[in-house]
Amino acid sequence: MADRPIRYRYAGKAAQGFQRFAASKPPEFLIGLYRSMLRIRRIEEAIERRYREDQMKTPIHLVIGQEGTAVGCCAALRHADLLYTSHRTHGGYLAKGGDLRAMLCEMHCRVNGCVGSRGGSMHLVDKRVGMAGTSAIVGGAVPIATGAALAAQMKGEDRVVVTLIGDATTEEGVTSESLNFAALRGLPIVFFCENNFYSVQSPLDVRQPPRSIRAWAESHGMAACTVDGVNVLAVREATSAAVARARAGEGPTFIEAEVYRFRAHGGAGDDSHTGYRAVAEREAWEAVCPIAIFGGYLTSAGLLGDAAVAEMEGRIADEIDEAFAFALASPYPTEADLLRHVYAE
Ligand SMILES: Cc1ncc(C[n+]2csc(CCOP(=O)(O)OP(=O)(O)O)c2C)c(N)n1
């Protein structure tokens, strides 16, 4: 079968765009961003590999290809800031400082999962790191995040709320209502849209009229911008500006970042062969992998060498092996756990 035509091309220039943002940043900070993206990639690859063994009793939605947005976004946040995501939780959870052991326990339905085995992959929540809420209902976390921003404002807390959403989330009525309310009240919230062009297998152009998501958001009366989602430094910069605006009481910002998921909407492996997107399209985006091009920049700037990368890879591999072993050795919940966290008045 002939491959279908490419619909969505990378429009950025990340490989040339790093210098401008990197100039004022210490090398450790830049290397830390690279390590963070690499760690998420390797964790996702391990999850994907082991998913086929059927030990994880949860649907999964991998972020492979989208590491630049989660890492760049969370690098602009403080510990006390809150993050809410949709069903595609892994990148945000890990970038916000989440505990890999607790995440893998959760995905294996073990009692010491971050939500006590009640949630699985789509409901990673961890108050210890400000991973405040996630929802498998598209748009479900958006009004909750907006409410958290209202609470922070009413209590006078120095706290910003960020919600990572997909392009399809902007089609939910509740997202419009939340943007409207956030703009009306000048809430300290950042709506960060990872536009990966597809809702499961439906492309953006059969779901939305030909106008930008940024323009749609702006029409709600809030600041809005687009950023290259492949460029982790540009994402960090755009999020920092939005967070600073929110902290200064200047209200919400909507950020649209174009990214691409390299794998299927859900589960392990790719699904391009089913015909909803061109294999050539995926391959073109893989050629601008956010990790590889940032690594290339760091190498050319003399900040990263083969030995350092090998050491990083070794440490990450050890961490992953240890965390999987921990999860698989952890107990399942018992009947006695059933009513923990259940409240009734
Ligand atoms: C209200 C609702 N409608 C439909 C679905 C089925 N569904 C699950 S994920 C998804 C696509 C979401 O796309 P997007 O928000 O762009 O995020 P992405 O999966 O691309 O990260 C859909 C339609 C759902 N979970 N909730």
Ligand as a Chemical Component Dictionary entry (heavy atoms), coordinates in Angstrom:
data_LIG
# 
_chem_comp.id                   LIG 
_chem_comp.type                 NON-POLYMER 
_chem_comp.pdbx_formal_charge   1 
_chem_comp.three_letter_code    LIG 
# 
loop_
_chem_comp_atom.comp_id 
_chem_comp_atom.atom_id 
_chem_comp_atom.alt_atom_id 
_chem_comp_atom.type_symbol 
_chem_comp_atom.charge 
_chem_comp_atom.model_Cartn_x 
_chem_comp_atom.model_Cartn_y 
_chem_comp_atom.model_Cartn_z 
_chem_comp_atom.pdbx_ordinal 
LIG C1  C1  C 0 -14.480 13.389 26.996 1  
LIG C2  C2  C 0 -13.710 12.303 26.268 2  
LIG N1  N1  N 0 -13.928 12.117 24.963 3  
LIG C3  C3  C 0 -13.225 11.170 24.287 4  
LIG C4  C4  C 0 -12.312 10.400 24.937 5  
LIG C5  C5  C 0 -11.494 9.352  24.183 6  
LIG N2  N2  N 1 -10.119 9.859  24.017 7  
LIG C6  C6  C 0 -9.132  9.462  24.847 8  
LIG S1  S1  S 0 -7.686  10.210 24.497 9  
LIG C7  C7  C 0 -8.356  11.057 23.217 10 
LIG C8  C8  C 0 -7.523  11.991 22.371 11 
LIG C9  C9  C 0 -7.032  13.146 23.115 12 
LIG O1  O1  O 0 -6.238  13.913 22.274 13 
LIG P1  P1  P 0 -5.415  15.129 22.826 14 
LIG O2  O2  O 0 -6.186  15.861 23.863 15 
LIG O3  O3  O 0 -4.959  15.909 21.646 16 
LIG O4  O4  O 0 -4.179  14.438 23.556 17 
LIG P2  P2  P 0 -3.116  13.396 22.986 18 
LIG O5  O5  O 0 -3.723  12.029 23.143 19 
LIG O6  O6  O 0 -2.846  13.737 21.573 20 
LIG O7  O7  O 0 -1.939  13.569 23.870 21 
LIG C10 C10 C 0 -9.704  10.748 23.068 22 
LIG C11 C11 C 0 -10.597 11.344 22.041 23 
LIG C12 C12 C 0 -12.116 10.627 26.322 24 
LIG N3  N3  N 0 -11.224 9.923  27.041 25 
LIG N4  N4  N 0 -12.799 11.611 26.955 26 
# 
loop_
_chem_comp_bond.comp_id 
_chem_comp_bond.atom_id_1 
_chem_comp_bond.atom_id_2 
_chem_comp_bond.value_order 
_chem_comp_bond.pdbx_ordinal 
LIG C1  C2  SING 1  
LIG C2  N1  SING 2  
LIG C2  N4  DOUB 3  
LIG N1  C3  DOUB 4  
LIG C3  C4  SING 5  
LIG C4  C5  SING 6  
LIG C4  C12 DOUB 7  
LIG C5  N2  SING 8  
LIG N2  C6  DOUB 9  
LIG N2  C10 SING 10 
LIG C6  S1  SING 11 
LIG S1  C7  SING 12 
LIG C7  C8  SING 13 
LIG C7  C10 DOUB 14 
LIG C8  C9  SING 15 
LIG C9  O1  SING 16 
LIG O1  P1  SING 17 
LIG P1  O2  DOUB 18 
LIG P1  O3  SING 19 
LIG P1  O4  SING 20 
LIG O4  P2  SING 21 
LIG P2  O5  DOUB 22 
LIG P2  O6  SING 23 
LIG P2  O7  SING 24 
LIG C10 C11 SING 25 
LIG C12 N3  SING 26 
LIG C12 N4  SING 27 
# 
